Amino acid sequence: MSEARHAFAVPEHQRRCAALQTSMQSAGMDALLLTSPADIFYVTGFLTRFWESPARPWFVLVPASGAPVAVIPSIGEKLMGTTWISDIRTWDAPDPRDDGISLLADTLCAMVPQKGRLGIPMGPETHLRMPLADFLHLSDLLAPRDISDATRVIQQVREIKSEVEVDRIRASCRIAGTAFERVPDIAGYGIPLDHVFRDFQVALLAAGADWVSYLAGGAGPGGYDDVISPAGADPLRAGDLLMLDTGAVRQGYFCDFDRNFAVRHADDGTRRTYDALWAATQTVLSDLRPGMRASDVHSMLTGSLRASGVTPGGGRLGHGLGITLTEWPSFTPLDHSELRAGMVLTIEPGALTSGGRMMVHEENIVLRDTGPELLTARAPATLPVLD
């Protein structure tokens, strides 16, 4: 059996599975049903771009004890066979008559007693990757077994990253950092924004990214009014603020940070806002400790920005990071999740600028017992200027 290029060593996957089983035991669950790409990759090491096709569902079951079981389309058997999973059950998909549901039900009925409990992620930042009609049919086949929400069962395990996971995120950050160093070569006065976006993705791939799942940004005088739209063909103008924000992937793990650049020159207000965002980030880098709440980070950032004379903006001001571009928690006033050592997080303060525009600054960290450790190379303390 050849080893999957992106898989971890077997002991790492065994550790994850054992941690999930401990969490399941606390919740009184006999098995977990996982259907999303991130959860399946986390447990098995099965990594593929084939998820882009919605034609087939994929299932991995984590029992109360023992190794996981994969119930998957036959097209994925060879790749799954390169992971640590040995019990792989397949059907020829897609099958509109029975797309794996009978096979899945038979496997679950043997794994979960009639009075037992099956856990499925149902809460925020989860989704069920199978047709709703098939899930309803599966529920009937599993009756009278209880089906319960397993969101926290999985999240409390996934949110603490092992050192090998941290290393992969650090590598993604390093790749993006190398690409950001090339921005002066690909962006400047008169260059269309869509050209900058394309060339930046090329730079990310050339630096070692496996793919670029996310690239956002914007440009405008002293700030940008939208950071999620596709780039247009308007050329960069003198006085524009350019921002690029990337979620490049390396071996299954994301980075997520941005950098700002002034085109030709920046006015005093733009520079003051940049300085305020940099200082607010520095406050969190200096003061954040395990045991604080996500809402505390939001308060730290907004308090620092107001003390610098700028108005906070941009919604949530950071989040978790890992196998997906954004993970829990969210740095908002309403998220009181406890921050624990081993979490990988983004610090993402935003501020309003003139004309209803904004500026956002973002770094990636791993939270240690002693405080944050930067995974990104810190942004310049003063706003960089492009020719």
Contacts in CASP RR format, 6 or more apart in sequence:
PFRMAT RR
TARGET T0000
AUTHOR 0000-0000-0000
METHOD contacts of the structure
MODEL  1
MSEARHAFAVPEHQRRCAALQTSMQSAGMDALLLTSPADIFYVTGFLTRF
WESPARPWFVLVPASGAPVAVIPSIGEKLMGTTWISDIRTWDAPDPRDDG
ISLLADTLCAMVPQKGRLGIPMGPETHLRMPLADFLHLSDLLAPRDISDA
TRVIQQVREIKSEVEVDRIRASCRIAGTAFERVPDIAGYGIPLDHVFRDF
QVALLAAGADWVSYLAGGAGPGGYDDVISPAGADPLRAGDLLMLDTGAVR
QGYFCDFDRNFAVRHADDGTRRTYDALWAATQTVLSDLRPGMRASDVHSM
LTGSLRASGVTPGGGRLGHGLGITLTEWPSFTPLDHSELRAGMVLTIEPG
ALTSGGRMMVHEENIVLRDTGPELLTARAPATLPVLD
1 81 0 8 1.000
1 82 0 8 1.000
2 82 0 8 1.000
3 82 0 8 1.000
4 45 0 8 1.000
4 46 0 8 1.000
4 47 0 8 1.000
4 79 0 8 1.000
4 82 0 8 1.000
4 83 0 8 1.000
5 251 0 8 1.000
6 45 0 8 1.000
6 47 0 8 1.000
6 251 0 8 1.000
6 252 0 8 1.000
7 13 0 8 1.000
7 44 0 8 1.000
7 45 0 8 1.000
7 46 0 8 1.000
7 47 0 8 1.000
7 82 0 8 1.000
7 83 0 8 1.000
7 84 0 8 1.000
8 45 0 8 1.000
8 164 0 8 1.000
9 164 0 8 1.000
10 84 0 8 1.000
12 162 0 8 1.000
12 164 0 8 1.000
13 43 0 8 1.000
13 44 0 8 1.000
13 45 0 8 1.000
13 83 0 8 1.000
13 84 0 8 1.000
14 84 0 8 1.000
15 162 0 8 1.000
16 42 0 8 1.000
16 43 0 8 1.000
16 157 0 8 1.000
17 43 0 8 1.000
17 62 0 8 1.000
17 66 0 8 1.000
17 67 0 8 1.000
17 68 0 8 1.000
19 157 0 8 1.000
20 32 0 8 1.000
20 43 0 8 1.000
20 62 0 8 1.000
20 153 0 8 1.000
20 154 0 8 1.000
20 157 0 8 1.000
21 62 0 8 1.000
21 63 0 8 1.000
21 64 0 8 1.000
21 65 0 8 1.000
21 66 0 8 1.000
23 152 0 8 1.000
23 153 0 8 1.000
23 154 0 8 1.000
23 156 0 8 1.000
23 157 0 8 1.000
24 30 0 8 1.000
24 31 0 8 1.000
24 32 0 8 1.000
24 62 0 8 1.000
24 64 0 8 1.000
24 119 0 8 1.000
24 150 0 8 1.000
24 153 0 8 1.000
25 64 0 8 1.000
26 153 0 8 1.000
27 117 0 8 1.000
27 119 0 8 1.000
27 148 0 8 1.000
27 150 0 8 1.000
27 152 0 8 1.000
27 153 0 8 1.000
28 117 0 8 1.000
29 64 0 8 1.000
29 117 0 8 1.000
29 118 0 8 1.000
29 119 0 8 1.000
29 148 0 8 1.000
29 150 0 8 1.000
29 153 0 8 1.000
30 63 0 8 1.000
30 64 0 8 1.000
30 111 0 8 1.000
30 112 0 8 1.000
30 113 0 8 1.000
30 116 0 8 1.000
30 117 0 8 1.000
30 118 0 8 1.000
31 61 0 8 1.000
31 62 0 8 1.000
31 63 0 8 1.000
31 64 0 8 1.000
31 108 0 8 1.000
31 111 0 8 1.000
31 112 0 8 1.000
31 118 0 8 1.000
31 119 0 8 1.000
32 61 0 8 1.000
32 62 0 8 1.000
32 118 0 8 1.000
32 119 0 8 1.000
32 120 0 8 1.000
32 150 0 8 1.000
32 153 0 8 1.000
32 154 0 8 1.000
33 59 0 8 1.000
33 60 0 8 1.000
33 61 0 8 1.000
33 108 0 8 1.000
33 118 0 8 1.000
33 119 0 8 1.000
33 120 0 8 1.000
34 40 0 8 1.000
34 43 0 8 1.000
34 59 0 8 1.000
34 60 0 8 1.000
34 61 0 8 1.000
34 62 0 8 1.000
34 121 0 8 1.000
34 154 0 8 1.000
35 57 0 8 1.000
35 58 0 8 1.000
35 59 0 8 1.000
35 60 0 8 1.000
35 120 0 8 1.000
35 128 0 8 1.000
35 129 0 8 1.000
35 130 0 8 1.000
36 121 0 8 1.000
36 126 0 8 1.000
36 127 0 8 1.000
36 129 0 8 1.000
37 51 0 8 1.000
37 129 0 8 1.000
38 323 0 8 1.000
38 324 0 8 1.000
39 60 0 8 1.000
39 121 0 8 1.000
39 154 0 8 1.000
39 158 0 8 1.000
40 46 0 8 1.000
40 58 0 8 1.000
40 60 0 8 1.000
41 47 0 8 1.000
41 252 0 8 1.000
41 323 0 8 1.000
42 158 0 8 1.000
42 323 0 8 1.000
43 60 0 8 1.000
43 62 0 8 1.000
43 68 0 8 1.000
44 60 0 8 1.000
44 68 0 8 1.000
44 70 0 8 1.000
44 80 0 8 1.000
44 83 0 8 1.000
44 84 0 8 1.000
44 85 0 8 1.000
45 83 0 8 1.000
45 84 0 8 1.000
46 60 0 8 1.000
46 70 0 8 1.000
46 79 0 8 1.000
46 80 0 8 1.000
46 83 0 8 1.000
46 85 0 8 1.000
47 251 0 8 1.000
47 252 0 8 1.000
48 76 0 8 1.000
48 79 0 8 1.000
49 211 0 8 1.000
50 75 0 8 1.000
50 76 0 8 1.000
55 93 0 8 1.000
55 94 0 8 1.000
56 73 0 8 1.000
56 75 0 8 1.000
56 93 0 8 1.000
56 94 0 8 1.000
56 99 0 8 1.000
57 73 0 8 1.000
57 93 0 8 1.000
57 99 0 8 1.000
57 100 0 8 1.000
57 129 0 8 1.000
57 130 0 8 1.000
57 131 0 8 1.000
57 134 0 8 1.000
58 70 0 8 1.000
58 72 0 8 1.000
58 73 0 8 1.000
58 129 0 8 1.000
59 70 0 8 1.000
59 71 0 8 1.000
59 72 0 8 1.000
59 100 0 8 1.000
59 104 0 8 1.000
59 130 0 8 1.000
60 68 0 8 1.000
60 69 0 8 1.000
60 70 0 8 1.000
60 71 0 8 1.000
60 72 0 8 1.000
60 85 0 8 1.000
61 68 0 8 1.000
61 69 0 8 1.000
61 70 0 8 1.000
61 71 0 8 1.000
61 107 0 8 1.000
61 108 0 8 1.000
61 111 0 8 1.000
62 68 0 8 1.000
63 69 0 8 1.000
63 111 0 8 1.000
67 84 0 8 1.000
67 85 0 8 1.000
67 86 0 8 1.000
67 87 0 8 1.000
68 85 0 8 1.000
68 87 0 8 1.000
69 85 0 8 1.000
69 87 0 8 1.000
69 88 0 8 1.000
69 89 0 8 1.000
69 107 0 8 1.000
69 111 0 8 1.000
70 80 0 8 1.000
70 85 0 8 1.000
70 87 0 8 1.000
70 88 0 8 1.000
70 89 0 8 1.000
71 89 0 8 1.000
71 90 0 8 1.000
71 100 0 8 1.000
71 103 0 8 1.000
71 104 0 8 1.000
71 107 0 8 1.000
72 80 0 8 1.000
72 88 0 8 1.000
72 89 0 8 1.000
72 90 0 8 1.000
73 90 0 8 1.000
73 91 0 8 1.000
73 92 0 8 1.000
73 93 0 8 1.000
73 94 0 8 1.000
74 90 0 8 1.000
74 91 0 8 1.000
74 92 0 8 1.000
74 93 0 8 1.000
75 93 0 8 1.000
76 90 0 8 1.000
77 88 0 8 1.000
77 90 0 8 1.000
80 88 0 8 1.000
81 88 0 8 1.000
89 103 0 8 1.000
89 107 0 8 1.000
91 98 0 8 1.000
91 99 0 8 1.000
91 100 0 8 1.000
91 103 0 8 1.000
93 99 0 8 1.000
93 100 0 8 1.000
99 131 0 8 1.000
99 134 0 8 1.000
101 134 0 8 1.000
101 137 0 8 1.000
101 138 0 8 1.000
101 141 0 8 1.000
102 141 0 8 1.000
104 138 0 8 1.000
105 138 0 8 1.000
105 141 0 8 1.000
105 142 0 8 1.000
108 118 0 8 1.000
108 142 0 8 1.000
108 145 0 8 1.000
109 141 0 8 1.000
109 142 0 8 1.000
109 145 0 8 1.000
112 118 0 8 1.000
112 142 0 8 1.000
112 145 0 8 1.000
113 145 0 8 1.000
114 144 0 8 1.000
114 145 0 8 1.000
115 144 0 8 1.000
115 145 0 8 1.000
116 145 0 8 1.000
116 146 0 8 1.000
117 145 0 8 1.000
117 146 0 8 1.000
117 147 0 8 1.000
117 148 0 8 1.000
118 142 0 8 1.000
118 145 0 8 1.000
118 146 0 8 1.000
118 147 0 8 1.000
118 148 0 8 1.000
119 147 0 8 1.000
119 148 0 8 1.000
119 149 0 8 1.000
119 150 0 8 1.000
119 153 0 8 1.000
120 128 0 8 1.000
120 147 0 8 1.000
120 148 0 8 1.000
120 149 0 8 1.000
120 150 0 8 1.000
121 128 0 8 1.000
121 149 0 8 1.000
121 150 0 8 1.000
121 151 0 8 1.000
121 154 0 8 1.000
122 128 0 8 1.000
122 149 0 8 1.000
122 150 0 8 1.000
122 151 0 8 1.000
123 149 0 8 1.000
123 151 0 8 1.000
124 151 0 8 1.000
124 328 0 8 1.000
125 155 0 8 1.000
125 326 0 8 1.000
125 327 0 8 1.000
125 328 0 8 1.000
126 151 0 8 1.000
128 135 0 8 1.000
139 147 0 8 1.000
155 328 0 8 1.000
158 323 0 8 1.000
158 327 0 8 1.000
159 320 0 8 1.000
159 327 0 8 1.000
159 328 0 8 1.000
159 329 0 8 1.000
159 340 0 8 1.000
159 343 0 8 1.000
160 340 0 8 1.000
160 341 0 8 1.000
160 342 0 8 1.000
160 343 0 8 1.000
161 169 0 8 1.000
161 322 0 8 1.000
161 342 0 8 1.000
161 343 0 8 1.000
161 344 0 8 1.000
161 366 0 8 1.000
165 253 0 8 1.000
165 322 0 8 1.000
165 344 0 8 1.000
166 342 0 8 1.000
166 344 0 8 1.000
166 366 0 8 1.000
166 375 0 8 1.000
168 250 0 8 1.000
168 251 0 8 1.000
168 252 0 8 1.000
168 253 0 8 1.000
169 253 0 8 1.000
169 254 0 8 1.000
169 255 0 8 1.000
169 321 0 8 1.000
169 322 0 8 1.000
169 344 0 8 1.000
169 364 0 8 1.000
169 366 0 8 1.000
169 375 0 8 1.000
170 375 0 8 1.000
171 250 0 8 1.000
171 251 0 8 1.000
171 253 0 8 1.000
172 209 0 8 1.000
172 247 0 8 1.000
172 248 0 8 1.000
172 249 0 8 1.000
172 250 0 8 1.000
172 253 0 8 1.000
172 254 0 8 1.000
172 255 0 8 1.000
173 255 0 8 1.000
173 257 0 8 1.000
173 364 0 8 1.000
173 375 0 8 1.000
173 376 0 8 1.000
173 377 0 8 1.000
174 377 0 8 1.000
175 204 0 8 1.000
175 207 0 8 1.000
175 208 0 8 1.000
175 209 0 8 1.000
175 248 0 8 1.000
175 250 0 8 1.000
175 255 0 8 1.000
176 204 0 8 1.000
176 207 0 8 1.000
176 209 0 8 1.000
176 246 0 8 1.000
176 247 0 8 1.000
176 248 0 8 1.000
176 255 0 8 1.000
176 257 0 8 1.000
176 376 0 8 1.000
177 207 0 8 1.000
177 376 0 8 1.000
177 377 0 8 1.000
178 203 0 8 1.000
178 207 0 8 1.000
179 200 0 8 1.000
179 203 0 8 1.000
179 204 0 8 1.000
179 206 0 8 1.000
179 207 0 8 1.000
179 209 0 8 1.000
179 246 0 8 1.000
179 248 0 8 1.000
180 244 0 8 1.000
180 259 0 8 1.000
182 200 0 8 1.000
182 203 0 8 1.000
183 196 0 8 1.000
183 200 0 8 1.000
183 244 0 8 1.000
183 259 0 8 1.000
183 261 0 8 1.000
183 386 0 8 1.000
184 384 0 8 1.000
184 386 0 8 1.000
184 387 0 8 1.000
186 195 0 8 1.000
186 196 0 8 1.000
186 199 0 8 1.000
186 200 0 8 1.000
186 203 0 8 1.000
187 196 0 8 1.000
187 199 0 8 1.000
187 200 0 8 1.000
187 236 0 8 1.000
187 242 0 8 1.000
187 261 0 8 1.000
187 263 0 8 1.000
187 386 0 8 1.000
188 196 0 8 1.000
188 236 0 8 1.000
188 242 0 8 1.000
188 263 0 8 1.000
188 264 0 8 1.000
188 386 0 8 1.000
188 387 0 8 1.000
189 235 0 8 1.000
189 236 0 8 1.000
189 237 0 8 1.000
189 238 0 8 1.000
189 263 0 8 1.000
189 264 0 8 1.000
189 386 0 8 1.000
189 387 0 8 1.000
190 235 0 8 1.000
190 236 0 8 1.000
190 237 0 8 1.000
191 235 0 8 1.000
191 236 0 8 1.000
192 232 0 8 1.000
192 233 0 8 1.000
192 234 0 8 1.000
192 235 0 8 1.000
192 236 0 8 1.000
193 218 0 8 1.000
193 219 0 8 1.000
193 231 0 8 1.000
193 232 0 8 1.000
193 233 0 8 1.000
193 234 0 8 1.000
193 235 0 8 1.000
193 236 0 8 1.000
193 242 0 8 1.000
194 230 0 8 1.000
194 231 0 8 1.000
194 232 0 8 1.000
194 233 0 8 1.000
196 231 0 8 1.000
196 236 0 8 1.000
196 242 0 8 1.000
196 244 0 8 1.000
197 215 0 8 1.000
197 231 0 8 1.000
197 244 0 8 1.000
200 215 0 8 1.000
200 244 0 8 1.000
200 246 0 8 1.000
201 212 0 8 1.000
201 215 0 8 1.000
204 212 0 8 1.000
204 215 0 8 1.000
204 246 0 8 1.000
204 248 0 8 1.000
205 211 0 8 1.000
205 212 0 8 1.000
208 250 0 8 1.000
209 248 0 8 1.000
209 249 0 8 1.000
209 250 0 8 1.000
210 249 0 8 1.000
210 250 0 8 1.000
210 251 0 8 1.000
210 252 0 8 1.000
211 248 0 8 1.000
211 249 0 8 1.000
212 246 0 8 1.000
212 247 0 8 1.000
212 248 0 8 1.000
212 249 0 8 1.000
213 247 0 8 1.000
213 248 0 8 1.000
213 249 0 8 1.000
213 254 0 8 1.000
213 325 0 8 1.000
214 245 0 8 1.000
214 246 0 8 1.000
214 247 0 8 1.000
214 248 0 8 1.000
214 254 0 8 1.000
214 256 0 8 1.000
214 325 0 8 1.000
215 244 0 8 1.000
215 245 0 8 1.000
215 246 0 8 1.000
215 247 0 8 1.000
216 227 0 8 1.000
216 228 0 8 1.000
216 244 0 8 1.000
216 245 0 8 1.000
216 246 0 8 1.000
217 224 0 8 1.000
217 227 0 8 1.000
217 228 0 8 1.000
217 231 0 8 1.000
217 243 0 8 1.000
217 244 0 8 1.000
217 245 0 8 1.000
217 258 0 8 1.000
218 224 0 8 1.000
218 226 0 8 1.000
218 227 0 8 1.000
218 229 0 8 1.000
218 231 0 8 1.000
218 242 0 8 1.000
218 243 0 8 1.000
218 244 0 8 1.000
219 234 0 8 1.000
219 236 0 8 1.000
219 240 0 8 1.000
219 241 0 8 1.000
219 242 0 8 1.000
219 243 0 8 1.000
219 263 0 8 1.000
220 237 0 8 1.000
220 239 0 8 1.000
220 240 0 8 1.000
220 241 0 8 1.000
220 242 0 8 1.000
220 357 0 8 1.000
221 237 0 8 1.000
221 239 0 8 1.000
221 240 0 8 1.000
221 241 0 8 1.000
221 354 0 8 1.000
221 357 0 8 1.000
222 239 0 8 1.000
222 240 0 8 1.000
222 241 0 8 1.000
222 266 0 8 1.000
222 267 0 8 1.000
222 269 0 8 1.000
222 270 0 8 1.000
222 353 0 8 1.000
222 354 0 8 1.000
222 357 0 8 1.000
222 359 0 8 1.000
223 240 0 8 1.000
223 241 0 8 1.000
223 243 0 8 1.000
223 270 0 8 1.000
223 353 0 8 1.000
223 357 0 8 1.000
223 358 0 8 1.000
223 359 0 8 1.000
224 241 0 8 1.000
224 243 0 8 1.000
224 357 0 8 1.000
224 358 0 8 1.000
224 359 0 8 1.000
225 356 0 8 1.000
225 357 0 8 1.000
225 358 0 8 1.000
227 243 0 8 1.000
227 245 0 8 1.000
227 358 0 8 1.000
227 360 0 8 1.000
236 242 0 8 1.000
236 263 0 8 1.000
236 386 0 8 1.000
237 263 0 8 1.000
238 263 0 8 1.000
238 264 0 8 1.000
238 265 0 8 1.000
239 262 0 8 1.000
239 263 0 8 1.000
239 264 0 8 1.000
239 265 0 8 1.000
239 266 0 8 1.000
239 267 0 8 1.000
239 270 0 8 1.000
240 262 0 8 1.000
240 263 0 8 1.000
241 260 0 8 1.000
241 261 0 8 1.000
241 262 0 8 1.000
241 263 0 8 1.000
241 266 0 8 1.000
241 270 0 8 1.000
241 353 0 8 1.000
241 359 0 8 1.000
242 260 0 8 1.000
242 261 0 8 1.000
242 262 0 8 1.000
242 263 0 8 1.000
242 386 0 8 1.000
243 258 0 8 1.000
243 259 0 8 1.000
243 260 0 8 1.000
243 261 0 8 1.000
243 359 0 8 1.000
243 360 0 8 1.000
244 258 0 8 1.000
244 259 0 8 1.000
245 256 0 8 1.000
245 257 0 8 1.000
245 258 0 8 1.000
245 360 0 8 1.000
245 362 0 8 1.000
246 255 0 8 1.000
246 256 0 8 1.000
246 257 0 8 1.000
246 258 0 8 1.000
247 254 0 8 1.000
247 255 0 8 1.000
247 256 0 8 1.000
247 325 0 8 1.000
248 254 0 8 1.000
248 255 0 8 1.000
252 323 0 8 1.000
253 322 0 8 1.000
253 323 0 8 1.000
254 321 0 8 1.000
254 322 0 8 1.000
254 323 0 8 1.000
254 324 0 8 1.000
254 325 0 8 1.000
255 321 0 8 1.000
255 364 0 8 1.000
255 375 0 8 1.000
255 376 0 8 1.000
256 321 0 8 1.000
256 325 0 8 1.000
256 326 0 8 1.000
256 346 0 8 1.000
256 362 0 8 1.000
256 364 0 8 1.000
257 346 0 8 1.000
257 362 0 8 1.000
257 363 0 8 1.000
257 364 0 8 1.000
257 376 0 8 1.000
258 360 0 8 1.000
258 361 0 8 1.000
258 362 0 8 1.000
259 379 0 8 1.000
259 384 0 8 1.000
260 274 0 8 1.000
260 359 0 8 1.000
260 360 0 8 1.000
260 361 0 8 1.000
260 379 0 8 1.000
260 383 0 8 1.000
260 384 0 8 1.000
261 383 0 8 1.000
261 384 0 8 1.000
261 385 0 8 1.000
261 386 0 8 1.000
262 270 0 8 1.000
262 383 0 8 1.000
262 384 0 8 1.000
262 385 0 8 1.000
262 386 0 8 1.000
263 385 0 8 1.000
263 386 0 8 1.000
264 385 0 8 1.000
264 386 0 8 1.000
264 387 0 8 1.000
265 385 0 8 1.000
266 274 0 8 1.000
266 383 0 8 1.000
266 385 0 8 1.000
269 353 0 8 1.000
269 354 0 8 1.000
270 353 0 8 1.000
270 359 0 8 1.000
270 383 0 8 1.000
271 382 0 8 1.000
271 383 0 8 1.000
272 308 0 8 1.000
272 309 0 8 1.000
272 310 0 8 1.000
273 310 0 8 1.000
273 351 0 8 1.000
273 353 0 8 1.000
273 359 0 8 1.000
274 359 0 8 1.000
274 361 0 8 1.000
274 382 0 8 1.000
274 383 0 8 1.000
275 308 0 8 1.000
275 382 0 8 1.000
275 383 0 8 1.000
276 304 0 8 1.000
276 305 0 8 1.000
276 308 0 8 1.000
276 309 0 8 1.000
276 310 0 8 1.000
276 351 0 8 1.000
277 305 0 8 1.000
277 310 0 8 1.000
277 349 0 8 1.000
277 350 0 8 1.000
277 351 0 8 1.000
277 359 0 8 1.000
277 360 0 8 1.000
277 361 0 8 1.000
278 361 0 8 1.000
278 379 0 8 1.000
278 381 0 8 1.000
279 304 0 8 1.000
279 308 0 8 1.000
280 300 0 8 1.000
280 301 0 8 1.000
280 303 0 8 1.000
280 304 0 8 1.000
280 305 0 8 1.000
280 308 0 8 1.000
280 349 0 8 1.000
280 361 0 8 1.000
281 301 0 8 1.000
281 347 0 8 1.000
281 349 0 8 1.000
281 361 0 8 1.000
281 363 0 8 1.000
281 379 0 8 1.000
283 300 0 8 1.000
283 301 0 8 1.000
283 304 0 8 1.000
284 297 0 8 1.000
284 300 0 8 1.000
284 301 0 8 1.000
284 347 0 8 1.000
284 372 0 8 1.000
285 347 0 8 1.000
285 363 0 8 1.000
285 365 0 8 1.000
285 372 0 8 1.000
285 374 0 8 1.000
287 300 0 8 1.000
288 297 0 8 1.000
288 300 0 8 1.000
288 339 0 8 1.000
288 365 0 8 1.000
288 367 0 8 1.000
288 371 0 8 1.000
288 372 0 8 1.000
289 370 0 8 1.000
289 371 0 8 1.000
290 339 0 8 1.000
290 340 0 8 1.000
290 341 0 8 1.000
290 367 0 8 1.000
290 369 0 8 1.000
290 371 0 8 1.000
291 338 0 8 1.000
291 339 0 8 1.000
291 340 0 8 1.000
292 338 0 8 1.000
292 339 0 8 1.000
293 335 0 8 1.000
293 336 0 8 1.000
293 337 0 8 1.000
293 338 0 8 1.000
293 339 0 8 1.000
294 329 0 8 1.000
294 330 0 8 1.000
294 331 0 8 1.000
294 332 0 8 1.000
294 335 0 8 1.000
294 336 0 8 1.000
294 337 0 8 1.000
294 339 0 8 1.000
295 331 0 8 1.000
295 332 0 8 1.000
295 333 0 8 1.000
295 334 0 8 1.000
295 335 0 8 1.000
295 336 0 8 1.000
296 339 0 8 1.000
297 317 0 8 1.000
297 318 0 8 1.000
297 331 0 8 1.000
297 339 0 8 1.000
297 347 0 8 1.000
298 316 0 8 1.000
298 317 0 8 1.000
298 331 0 8 1.000
298 332 0 8 1.000
298 333 0 8 1.000
298 335 0 8 1.000
299 333 0 8 1.000
301 312 0 8 1.000
301 317 0 8 1.000
301 331 0 8 1.000
301 347 0 8 1.000
301 349 0 8 1.000
301 350 0 8 1.000
302 312 0 8 1.000
302 317 0 8 1.000
302 349 0 8 1.000
303 312 0 8 1.000
304 349 0 8 1.000
305 311 0 8 1.000
305 312 0 8 1.000
305 349 0 8 1.000
305 350 0 8 1.000
305 351 0 8 1.000
306 312 0 8 1.000
310 351 0 8 1.000
310 352 0 8 1.000
311 351 0 8 1.000
311 352 0 8 1.000
312 349 0 8 1.000
312 350 0 8 1.000
312 351 0 8 1.000
312 352 0 8 1.000
313 350 0 8 1.000
313 351 0 8 1.000
313 352 0 8 1.000
313 358 0 8 1.000
314 350 0 8 1.000
314 358 0 8 1.000
314 360 0 8 1.000
315 332 0 8 1.000
315 350 0 8 1.000
316 330 0 8 1.000
316 331 0 8 1.000
316 332 0 8 1.000
316 335 0 8 1.000
316 348 0 8 1.000
317 331 0 8 1.000
317 332 0 8 1.000
317 347 0 8 1.000
317 348 0 8 1.000
317 349 0 8 1.000
317 350 0 8 1.000
318 330 0 8 1.000
318 331 0 8 1.000
318 345 0 8 1.000
318 346 0 8 1.000
318 347 0 8 1.000
318 348 0 8 1.000
318 362 0 8 1.000
319 326 0 8 1.000
319 327 0 8 1.000
319 328 0 8 1.000
319 329 0 8 1.000
319 330 0 8 1.000
319 331 0 8 1.000
319 345 0 8 1.000
319 346 0 8 1.000
319 348 0 8 1.000
320 326 0 8 1.000
320 327 0 8 1.000
320 328 0 8 1.000
320 329 0 8 1.000
320 330 0 8 1.000
320 343 0 8 1.000
320 344 0 8 1.000
320 345 0 8 1.000
320 346 0 8 1.000
321 327 0 8 1.000
321 344 0 8 1.000
321 345 0 8 1.000
321 346 0 8 1.000
321 364 0 8 1.000
322 344 0 8 1.000
328 337 0 8 1.000
329 335 0 8 1.000
329 337 0 8 1.000
329 339 0 8 1.000
331 347 0 8 1.000
331 348 0 8 1.000
339 345 0 8 1.000
339 367 0 8 1.000
340 367 0 8 1.000
341 367 0 8 1.000
341 368 0 8 1.000
341 369 0 8 1.000
342 366 0 8 1.000
342 367 0 8 1.000
342 368 0 8 1.000
343 366 0 8 1.000
343 367 0 8 1.000
344 364 0 8 1.000
344 365 0 8 1.000
344 366 0 8 1.000
344 367 0 8 1.000
344 375 0 8 1.000
345 364 0 8 1.000
345 365 0 8 1.000
345 366 0 8 1.000
345 367 0 8 1.000
345 372 0 8 1.000
346 362 0 8 1.000
346 363 0 8 1.000
346 364 0 8 1.000
346 365 0 8 1.000
347 362 0 8 1.000
347 363 0 8 1.000
347 364 0 8 1.000
347 365 0 8 1.000
347 372 0 8 1.000
348 360 0 8 1.000
348 361 0 8 1.000
348 362 0 8 1.000
348 363 0 8 1.000
349 360 0 8 1.000
349 361 0 8 1.000
350 358 0 8 1.000
350 359 0 8 1.000
350 360 0 8 1.000
350 361 0 8 1.000
351 358 0 8 1.000
351 359 0 8 1.000
351 360 0 8 1.000
352 358 0 8 1.000
353 359 0 8 1.000
361 379 0 8 1.000
363 374 0 8 1.000
363 376 0 8 1.000
363 378 0 8 1.000
363 379 0 8 1.000
364 374 0 8 1.000
364 375 0 8 1.000
364 376 0 8 1.000
365 372 0 8 1.000
365 373 0 8 1.000
365 374 0 8 1.000
365 375 0 8 1.000
365 376 0 8 1.000
366 372 0 8 1.000
366 373 0 8 1.000
366 375 0 8 1.000
367 373 0 8 1.000
END
